[in-house]
Amino acid sequence: MSDFIEFLEEVFADFGPITTRRMFGAHGIYHDGLMFGLLAQGRLYLKTDAVNLSAFEAAHSEPFSFLQRGKPVKLSYWSAPDFLLDDREQAAAWAHGAFAAALRSQEAKYKGSSKPPWRRA
């Protein structure tokens, strides 16, 4: 797994530095302390929302899902198109879109707060 994480650092080099954290048998992919991607079940998933979801649908991506108490749960992370792993410029563009979706999601959660946790310093 660490080899693939090192590979992802290269893939997203044009986007900026990334870090990863193990979580529930997967790895969260972070930029500036905010999770925008997920490495799970041997696949790369990126954060989606109403703004960027159509690009993932057009690329025939699939949502990340898992079973919880016997029922499928879908998250707002969709599989990254395979071509991203071969094209750093495209990877950066899609990563920017996923990071923007993560920012919008966090902004919505902390709408009434003066400073969201990832902006406190």
DSSP file (Angstrom, degrees, kcal/mol; ACC not computed):
  #  RESIDUE AA STRUCTURE BP1 BP2  ACC     N-H-->O    O-->H-N    N-H-->O    O-->H-N    TCO  KAPPA ALPHA  PHI   PSI    X-CA   Y-CA   Z-CA
    1    1 A M     >        0   0    0      0, 0.0     4,-2.1     0, 0.0     3,-0.3   0.000 360.0 360.0 360.0 -38.5    0.0    0.0    0.0
    2    2 A S  H  >  +     0   0    0      1,-0.2     4,-2.4     2,-0.2     5,-0.2   0.840 360.0  57.0 -63.8 -31.3    2.8    2.4    0.8
    3    3 A D  H  > S+     0   0    0      2,-0.2     4,-2.0     1,-0.2    -1,-0.2   0.909 107.7  47.5 -63.0 -40.7    4.1    2.1   -2.7
    4    4 A F  H  > S+     0   0    0     -3,-0.3     4,-2.4     2,-0.2    -2,-0.2   0.874 109.8  52.6 -69.2 -35.9    0.8    3.2   -4.1
    5    5 A I  H  X S+     0   0    0     -4,-2.1     4,-1.8     2,-0.2    -2,-0.2   0.921 109.3  49.2 -64.5 -43.2    0.7    6.1   -1.7
    6    6 A E  H  X S+     0   0    0     -4,-2.4     4,-1.4     1,-0.2    -2,-0.2   0.900 110.1  52.2 -60.4 -40.2    4.1    7.2   -2.9
    7    7 A F  H  X S+     0   0    0     -4,-2.0     4,-2.5     1,-0.2     3,-0.2   0.906 106.5  53.1 -61.7 -42.3    2.8    6.9   -6.4
    8    8 A L  H  X S+     0   0    0     -4,-2.4     4,-2.6     1,-0.2    -1,-0.2   0.853 102.1  58.8 -63.4 -34.1   -0.2    9.1   -5.6
    9    9 A E  H  < S+     0   0    0     -4,-1.8    -1,-0.2     1,-0.2    -2,-0.2   0.896 110.3  43.5 -59.9 -38.8    2.2   11.8   -4.2
   10   10 A E  H >< S+     0   0    0     -4,-1.4     3,-1.4    -3,-0.2     4,-0.3   0.912 111.4  53.4 -70.3 -43.7    3.8   11.9   -7.7
   11   11 A V  H 3< S+     0   0    0     -4,-2.5     3,-0.4     1,-0.3    -2,-0.2   0.902 116.2  39.0 -58.0 -42.8    0.4   11.8   -9.4
   12   12 A F  T >X S+     0   0    0     -4,-2.6     4,-2.2     1,-0.2     3,-1.0   0.225  81.7 111.2 -94.5  14.2   -0.8   14.8   -7.4
   13   13 A A  T <4 S+     0   0    0     -3,-1.4    -1,-0.2     1,-0.3    -2,-0.1   0.863  78.1  51.4 -57.4 -38.7    2.5   16.7   -7.5
   14   14 A D  T 34 S+     0   0    0     -3,-0.4    -1,-0.3    -4,-0.3    -2,-0.1   0.728 110.3  50.9 -71.8 -20.7    1.1   19.4   -9.8
   15   15 A F  T <4 S-     0   0    0     -3,-1.0    -2,-0.2     1,-0.3    -1,-0.2   0.885 119.6-101.2 -79.3 -43.5   -1.8   19.8   -7.4
   16   16 A G     <  -     0   0    0     -4,-2.2    -1,-0.3    -7,-0.2    -2,-0.1  -0.815  55.4 -30.5 141.3 178.4    0.3   20.2   -4.3
   17   17 A P        -     0   0    0      0, 0.0    15,-0.3     0, 0.0     2,-0.3  -0.345  55.7-166.5 -67.7 141.9    1.5   18.2   -1.3
   18   18 A I        -     0   0    0     13,-0.1     2,-0.3    14,-0.1    13,-0.2  -0.896   7.2-164.0-123.2 156.6   -0.7   15.5    0.0
   19   19 A T  E     -A   30   0A   0     11,-1.9    11,-3.2    -2,-0.3     2,-0.3  -0.913   9.7-147.8-130.4 162.2   -0.7   13.5    3.2
   20   20 A T  E     -A   29   0A   0     -2,-0.3     2,-0.4     9,-0.2     9,-0.2  -0.951   7.5-166.5-132.0 153.4   -2.5   10.3    4.1
   21   21 A R  E     -A   28   0A   0      7,-1.7     7,-3.1    -2,-0.3     2,-0.2  -0.999  26.7-117.9-138.2 135.8   -4.0    8.8    7.2
   22   22 A R  E     +A   27   0A   0     -2,-0.4     2,-0.3     5,-0.2     5,-0.3  -0.486  39.6 169.3 -68.6 138.8   -5.1    5.2    7.8
   23   23 A M  E >   -A   26   0A   0      3,-2.9     3,-2.1    -2,-0.2    -2,-0.0  -0.863  60.2 -25.7-155.8 119.5   -8.8    5.0    8.6
   24   24 A F  T 3  S-     0   0    0     -2,-0.3     3,-0.1     1,-0.3    -2,-0.0   0.838 125.5 -45.5  49.8  44.4  -11.0    1.9    8.9
   25   25 A G  T 3  S+     0   0    0      1,-0.3    16,-0.3    15,-0.1    -1,-0.3   0.556 130.0  78.2  79.7   6.9   -8.9   -0.2    6.6
   26   26 A A  E <  S-A   23   0A   0     -3,-2.1    -3,-2.9    14,-0.1     2,-0.4  -0.657  77.7-114.2-129.5-174.1   -8.5    2.6    4.0
   27   27 A H  E     -AB  22  39A   0     12,-2.0    12,-3.0    -5,-0.3     2,-0.3  -0.995  16.3-142.9-130.0 127.3   -6.4    5.8    3.7
   28   28 A G  E     -AB  21  38A   0     -7,-3.1    -7,-1.7    -2,-0.4     2,-0.5  -0.686  16.4-142.8 -81.0 142.3   -7.8    9.3    3.7
   29   29 A I  E     -AB  20  37A   0      8,-2.7     7,-2.6    -2,-0.3     8,-1.7  -0.944  23.6-171.3-111.5 123.7   -6.0   11.6    1.3
   30   30 A Y  E     -AB  19  35A   0    -11,-3.2   -11,-1.9    -2,-0.5     2,-0.4  -0.823  20.7-173.0-120.5 150.4   -5.5   15.2    2.6
   31   31 A H  E >  S- B   0  34A   0      3,-2.0     3,-1.8    -2,-0.3   -13,-0.1  -0.978  84.5  -7.1-138.2 128.7   -4.4   18.5    1.3
   32   32 A D  T 3  S-     0   0    0     -2,-0.4     3,-0.1   -15,-0.3   -14,-0.1   0.856 131.2 -57.1  52.2  37.5   -3.9   21.4    3.7
   33   33 A G  T 3  S+     0   0    0      1,-0.2     2,-0.5   -14,-0.0    -1,-0.3   0.511 115.2 111.5  78.8   4.7   -5.5   19.3    6.4
   34   34 A L  E <   -B   31   0A   0     -3,-1.8    -3,-2.0    84,-0.0     2,-0.4  -0.948  68.3-124.5-118.2 129.5   -8.7   18.6    4.6
   35   35 A M  E     +B   30   0A   0     -2,-0.5    -5,-0.3    -5,-0.2     3,-0.1  -0.559  40.7 155.4 -74.3 123.7   -9.7   15.2    3.2
   36   36 A F  E     +     0   0A   0     -7,-2.6    11,-2.5    -2,-0.4     2,-0.3   0.413  61.0  34.3-123.6  -6.2  -10.4   15.3   -0.5
   37   37 A G  E     -BC  29  46A   0     -8,-1.7    -8,-2.7     9,-0.2     2,-0.4  -0.935  57.6-151.4-147.6 168.8   -9.7   11.7   -1.5
   38   38 A L  E     -BC  28  45A   0      7,-2.5     7,-3.0    -2,-0.3     2,-0.7  -0.993   5.6-156.4-145.9 132.2  -10.0    8.1   -0.3
   39   39 A L  E     +BC  27  44A   0    -12,-3.0   -12,-2.0    -2,-0.4     2,-0.3  -0.934  39.8 144.6-110.4 107.4   -7.9    5.1   -1.1
   40   40 A A  E >   + C   0  43A   0      3,-2.2     3,-2.3    -2,-0.7   -14,-0.1  -0.994  55.9   8.3-146.7 147.3  -10.1    2.1   -0.4
   41   41 A Q  T 3  S-     0   0    0     -2,-0.3    -1,-0.1   -16,-0.3     3,-0.1   0.816 128.6 -59.5  52.8  33.0  -10.7   -1.4   -1.8
   42   42 A G  T 3  S+     0   0    0      1,-0.2     2,-0.3    -3,-0.0    -1,-0.3   0.619 117.1 102.8  75.0  13.3   -7.7   -0.9   -4.1
   43   43 A R  E <   -C   40   0A   0     -3,-2.3    -3,-2.2    36,-0.0     2,-0.5  -0.913  69.0-123.7-129.8 155.1   -9.2    2.2   -5.8
   44   44 A L  E     -C   39   0A   0     -2,-0.3    36,-3.0    -5,-0.2     2,-0.4  -0.847  28.7-172.7 -96.0 130.4   -8.8    5.9   -5.6
   45   45 A Y  E     -CD  38  79A   0     -7,-3.0    -7,-2.5    -2,-0.5     2,-0.3  -0.943   6.2-155.6-122.5 145.1  -11.9    7.9   -4.8
   46   46 A L  E     -CD  37  78A   0     32,-2.9    32,-2.6    -2,-0.4    -9,-0.2  -0.907  29.0 -95.9-122.0 151.1  -12.3   11.7   -4.9
   47   47 A K  E     - D   0  77A   0    -11,-2.5     2,-0.3    -2,-0.3    30,-0.3  -0.356  45.0-171.8 -65.5 137.7  -14.8   14.0   -3.1
   48   48 A T        +     0   0    0     28,-3.2     2,-0.3    53,-0.1    50,-0.0  -0.887  15.1 162.3-128.4 160.1  -17.9   15.0   -5.0
   49   49 A D     >  -     0   0    0     -2,-0.3     4,-2.0    55,-0.0     3,-0.3  -0.868  61.0 -68.7-155.3-169.9  -20.8   17.4   -4.6
   50   50 A A  T  4 S+     0   0    0     -2,-0.3     4,-0.3     1,-0.2    51,-0.0   0.766 127.1  56.1 -61.7 -25.3  -23.5   18.9   -6.9
   51   51 A V  T  4 S+     0   0    0      1,-0.1    -1,-0.2     2,-0.1     4,-0.1   0.911 122.0  19.9 -75.8 -43.0  -20.8   21.0   -8.6
   52   52 A N  T >> S+     0   0    0     -3,-0.3     4,-1.1     1,-0.1     3,-0.8   0.468  95.7  94.8-109.1  -1.6  -18.4   18.3   -9.8
   53   53 A L  H 3X S+     0   0    0     -4,-2.0     4,-2.4     1,-0.2     3,-0.4   0.861  77.8  62.5 -60.3 -37.3  -20.6   15.1   -9.7
   54   54 A S  H 3> S+     0   0    0     -4,-0.3     4,-2.5     1,-0.2    -1,-0.2   0.839  99.2  55.4 -61.5 -32.3  -21.5   15.4  -13.4
   55   55 A A  H <> S+     0   0    0     -3,-0.8     4,-1.3     2,-0.2    -1,-0.2   0.896 109.4  46.9 -66.2 -38.8  -17.9   15.0  -14.5
   56   56 A F  H  <>S+     0   0    0     -4,-1.1     5,-2.7    -3,-0.4    -2,-0.2   0.899 112.2  49.8 -68.9 -40.7  -17.6   11.7  -12.5
   57   57 A E  H ><5S+     0   0    0     -4,-2.4     3,-1.6     1,-0.2    -2,-0.2   0.913 109.2  51.9 -63.2 -41.7  -20.9   10.5  -13.9
   58   58 A A  H 3<5S+     0   0    0     -4,-2.5    -1,-0.2     1,-0.3    -2,-0.2   0.810 107.6  52.6 -64.5 -29.2  -19.7   11.3  -17.5
   59   59 A A  T 3<5S-     0   0    0     -4,-1.3    -1,-0.3    -5,-0.2    -2,-0.2   0.349 116.5-117.0 -87.3   6.6  -16.5    9.3  -16.8
   60   60 A H  T < 5 +     0   0    0     -3,-1.6    -3,-0.2     1,-0.1    -2,-0.1   0.832  58.5 162.2  60.6  35.0  -18.7    6.3  -15.7
   61   61 A S      < -     0   0    0     -5,-2.7    -1,-0.1    -6,-0.1    19,-0.1  -0.282  28.9-137.3 -76.2 169.1  -17.3    6.5  -12.1
   62   62 A E        -     0   0    0     -2,-0.0    17,-3.1    18,-0.0     2,-0.1  -0.961  17.1-108.8-130.5 147.7  -19.0    4.8   -9.2
   63   63 A P  E     -E   78   0A   0      0, 0.0     2,-0.3     0, 0.0    15,-0.3  -0.434  35.9-108.4 -72.7 148.5  -19.6    6.0   -5.7
   64   64 A F  E     +     0   0A   0     13,-3.4    11,-2.5    11,-0.3     2,-0.3  -0.607  49.7 173.0 -70.9 133.0  -17.7    4.5   -2.8
   65   65 A S  E     +E   74   0A   0     -2,-0.3     2,-0.3     9,-0.2     9,-0.2  -0.971  15.9 178.3-142.5 158.2  -20.0    2.3   -0.8
   66   66 A F  E     -E   73   0A   0      7,-1.9     7,-3.1    -2,-0.3     2,-0.5  -0.957  34.1 -99.5-150.5 165.1  -19.9   -0.2    2.1
   67   67 A L  E     -E   72   0A   0     -2,-0.3     2,-0.4     5,-0.2    -2,-0.0  -0.777  31.6-178.0 -93.9 132.8  -22.3   -2.3    4.1
   68   68 A Q  E >  S-E   71   0A   0      3,-3.0     3,-1.6    -2,-0.5    -2,-0.0  -0.968  77.6 -17.0-130.6 116.5  -23.4   -1.1    7.4
   69   69 A R  T 3  S-     0   0    0     -2,-0.4    -1,-0.1     1,-0.3    -2,-0.0   0.867 129.7 -53.6  55.3  37.9  -25.7   -3.4    9.4
   70   70 A G  T 3  S+     0   0    0      1,-0.2    -1,-0.3     0, 0.0    -3,-0.1   0.470 119.1 105.7  81.2   1.9  -26.4   -5.2    6.1
   71   71 A K  E <  S- E   0  68A   0     -3,-1.6    -3,-3.0    -5,-0.0    -1,-0.2  -0.928  73.9-112.3-117.8 140.5  -27.4   -2.1    4.2
   72   72 A P  E     - E   0  67A   0      0, 0.0     2,-0.4     0, 0.0    -5,-0.2  -0.469  27.9-163.6 -71.2 137.6  -25.4   -0.3    1.5
   73   73 A V  E     - E   0  66A   0     -7,-3.1    -7,-1.9    -2,-0.2     2,-0.4  -0.989   3.2-157.6-120.8 126.7  -24.1    3.1    2.4
   74   74 A K  E     - E   0  65A   0     -2,-0.4    -9,-0.2    -9,-0.2     2,-0.2  -0.882   7.1-158.2-106.6 136.0  -22.8    5.4   -0.3
   75   75 A L  E     -     0   0A   0    -11,-2.5     2,-0.4    -2,-0.4   -11,-0.3  -0.578  34.2-102.4-104.5 171.2  -20.5    8.3    0.4
   76   76 A S  E    S+     0   0A   0     -2,-0.2   -28,-3.2   -13,-0.1     2,-0.5  -0.108  91.6 101.6 -87.7  38.6  -19.8   11.5   -1.5
   77   77 A Y  E     -D   47   0A   0     -2,-0.4   -13,-3.4   -13,-0.3     2,-0.3  -0.993  53.9-168.5-120.9 126.1  -16.5   10.0   -2.9
   78   78 A W  E     -DE  46  63A   0    -32,-2.6   -32,-2.9    -2,-0.5    -2,-0.0  -0.867  32.8 -90.4-117.0 149.6  -16.6    8.6   -6.4
   79   79 A S  E     -D   45   0A   0    -17,-3.1   -34,-0.3    -2,-0.3     3,-0.1  -0.272  42.4-121.2 -59.1 136.1  -14.0    6.5   -8.2
   80   80 A A        -     0   0    0    -36,-3.0   -36,-0.2     1,-0.1    -1,-0.1  -0.576  33.1-102.1 -76.7 138.5  -11.4    8.5  -10.0
   81   81 A P    >   -     0   0    0      0, 0.0     3,-1.8     0, 0.0     4,-0.4  -0.344  29.3-121.7 -59.1 142.2  -11.1    7.8  -13.7
   82   82 A D  G >  S+     0   0    0      1,-0.3     3,-1.5     2,-0.2     4,-0.3   0.798 106.2  69.8 -58.0 -31.8   -8.1    5.6  -14.5
   83   83 A F  G >> S+     0   0    0      1,-0.3     3,-1.2     2,-0.2     4,-0.6   0.729  84.4  71.5 -63.8 -19.3   -6.6    8.2  -16.9
   84   84 A L  G X4 S+     0   0    0     -3,-1.8     3,-0.7     1,-0.3     7,-0.3   0.831  88.8  61.1 -64.0 -30.6   -5.8   10.4  -13.9
   85   85 A L  G <4 S+     0   0    0     -3,-1.5    -1,-0.3    -4,-0.4    -2,-0.2   0.676 111.0  39.7 -71.3 -15.1   -3.1    8.0  -12.8
   86   86 A D  G <4 S+     0   0    0     -3,-1.2     2,-0.4    -4,-0.3    -1,-0.2   0.438 111.3  58.7-109.5  -3.1   -1.3    8.6  -16.1
   87   87 A D    <X  -     0   0    0     -3,-0.7     4,-2.7    -4,-0.6    -1,-0.2  -0.866  55.4-172.5-136.8  98.5   -1.8   12.4  -16.5
   88   88 A R  H  > S+     0   0    0     -2,-0.4     4,-2.3     1,-0.2     5,-0.2   0.829  88.5  54.7 -62.6 -33.2   -0.5   14.7  -13.8
   89   89 A E  H  > S+     0   0    0      2,-0.2     4,-1.9     1,-0.2    -1,-0.2   0.939 112.5  41.9 -66.2 -46.4   -2.2   17.7  -15.3
   90   90 A Q  H  > S+     0   0    0      2,-0.2     4,-2.7     1,-0.2     5,-0.3   0.890 112.6  55.3 -66.1 -39.0   -5.6   16.1  -15.4
   91   91 A A  H  X S+     0   0    0     -4,-2.7     4,-2.4    -7,-0.3    -2,-0.2   0.907 108.0  49.2 -60.0 -41.5   -5.0   14.6  -11.9
   92   92 A A  H  X S+     0   0    0     -4,-2.3     4,-2.5     2,-0.2    -1,-0.2   0.913 110.9  49.7 -64.6 -42.3   -4.3   18.2  -10.6
   93   93 A A  H  X S+     0   0    0     -4,-1.9     4,-1.8     2,-0.2    -2,-0.2   0.931 114.3  43.6 -63.3 -45.8   -7.5   19.5  -12.2
   94   94 A W  H  X S+     0   0    0     -4,-2.7     4,-2.3     2,-0.2    -1,-0.2   0.870 112.8  53.1 -68.4 -36.0   -9.7   16.7  -10.8
   95   95 A A  H  X S+     0   0    0     -4,-2.4     4,-3.0    -5,-0.3     5,-0.2   0.903 106.8  52.5 -65.3 -40.7   -8.0   17.1   -7.4
   96   96 A H  H  X S+     0   0    0     -4,-2.5     4,-2.4     1,-0.2    -1,-0.2   0.918 110.6  48.3 -59.6 -42.3   -8.7   20.8   -7.4
   97   97 A G  H  X S+     0   0    0     -4,-1.8     4,-1.9     2,-0.2    -2,-0.2   0.902 113.3  46.6 -63.8 -41.6  -12.4   20.0   -8.0
   98   98 A A  H  X S+     0   0    0     -4,-2.3     4,-2.2     2,-0.2    -2,-0.2   0.896 112.5  49.9 -68.4 -40.0  -12.4   17.4   -5.3
   99   99 A F  H  X S+     0   0    0     -4,-3.0     4,-2.5     2,-0.2    -2,-0.2   0.899 109.6  51.6 -65.2 -39.9  -10.7   19.8   -2.8
  100  100 A A  H  X S+     0   0    0     -4,-2.4     4,-2.5    -5,-0.2    -1,-0.2   0.894 109.0  51.0 -62.7 -39.5  -13.2   22.5   -3.7
  101  101 A A  H  X S+     0   0    0     -4,-1.9     4,-2.2   -54,-0.2    -2,-0.2   0.899 109.8  50.1 -63.7 -40.2  -16.0   20.1   -3.0
  102  102 A A  H  X S+     0   0    0     -4,-2.2     4,-2.3     2,-0.2    -2,-0.2   0.903 110.6  49.9 -64.7 -41.0  -14.4   19.3    0.4
  103  103 A L  H  X S+     0   0    0     -4,-2.5     4,-2.9     2,-0.2    -2,-0.2   0.926 110.6  49.2 -62.3 -45.0  -14.2   23.0    1.2
  104  104 A R  H  X S+     0   0    0     -4,-2.5     4,-2.1     1,-0.2    -2,-0.2   0.899 110.6  51.3 -62.0 -39.5  -17.8   23.6    0.3
  105  105 A S  H  X S+     0   0    0     -4,-2.2     4,-1.6     2,-0.2    -1,-0.2   0.920 112.7  44.9 -63.1 -44.4  -18.8   20.6    2.4
  106  106 A Q  H  X S+     0   0    0     -4,-2.3     4,-2.0     2,-0.2    -2,-0.2   0.897 110.0  54.7 -68.1 -40.1  -16.9   22.0    5.4
  107  107 A E  H  < S+     0   0    0     -4,-2.9    -1,-0.2     1,-0.2    -2,-0.2   0.905 107.7  50.8 -59.0 -40.9  -18.2   25.5    4.9
  108  108 A A  H >< S+     0   0    0     -4,-2.1     3,-0.9     1,-0.2    -1,-0.2   0.876 109.6  50.4 -65.4 -37.1  -21.7   24.2    5.0
  109  109 A K  H 3< S+     0   0    0     -4,-1.6     3,-0.2     1,-0.2    -1,-0.2   0.855 120.3  34.5 -68.0 -35.0  -21.0   22.3    8.3
  110  110 A Y  T >< S+     0   0    0     -4,-2.0     3,-1.2     1,-0.2    -1,-0.2  -0.063  75.9 133.2-112.0  31.9  -19.5   25.4   10.0
  111  111 A K  T <  S+     0   0    0     -3,-0.9    -1,-0.2     1,-0.3    -2,-0.1   0.839  77.7  40.6 -54.3 -40.0  -21.7   28.1    8.4
  112  112 A G  T 3  S+     0   0    0     -3,-0.2    -1,-0.3    -4,-0.2     2,-0.2   0.568  94.9  99.9 -87.9  -8.6  -22.4   29.8   11.7
  113  113 A S    <   -     0   0    0     -3,-1.2    -3,-0.1     1,-0.1    -4,-0.0  -0.521  69.8-138.7 -81.4 144.3  -18.9   29.5   13.1
  114  114 A S  S    S+     0   0    0      1,-0.3    -1,-0.1    -2,-0.2    -4,-0.0   0.875  93.4  13.4 -69.6 -36.4  -16.5   32.4   13.0
  115  115 A K  S    S-     0   0    0      5,-0.0    -1,-0.3    -3,-0.0     5,-0.1  -0.908  79.2-135.7-142.7 112.5  -13.6   30.2   12.0
  116  116 A P    >   -     0   0    0      0, 0.0     3,-2.1     0, 0.0     4,-0.5  -0.288  34.2-105.3 -61.2 154.2  -13.9   26.6   10.9
  117  117 A P  G >  S+     0   0    0      0, 0.0     3,-1.0     0, 0.0     0, 0.0   0.808 118.6  55.2 -54.5 -36.3  -11.4   24.2   12.5
  118  118 A W  G 3  S+     0   0    0      1,-0.2   -84,-0.0     3,-0.0   -12,-0.0   0.602 108.9  49.1 -77.6  -7.8   -9.2   23.8    9.4
  119  119 A R  G <  S+     0   0    0     -3,-2.1     2,-0.4     2,-0.0    -1,-0.2   0.387  85.2 106.7-107.7   1.2   -8.8   27.6    9.2
  120  120 A R    <         0   0    0     -3,-1.0    -5,-0.0    -4,-0.5     0, 0.0  -0.661 360.0 360.0 -82.3 132.3   -7.8   28.2   12.8
  121  121 A A              0   0    0     -2,-0.4    -1,-0.2     0, 0.0    -3,-0.0   0.313 360.0 360.0-155.4 360.0   -4.1   28.9   13.3
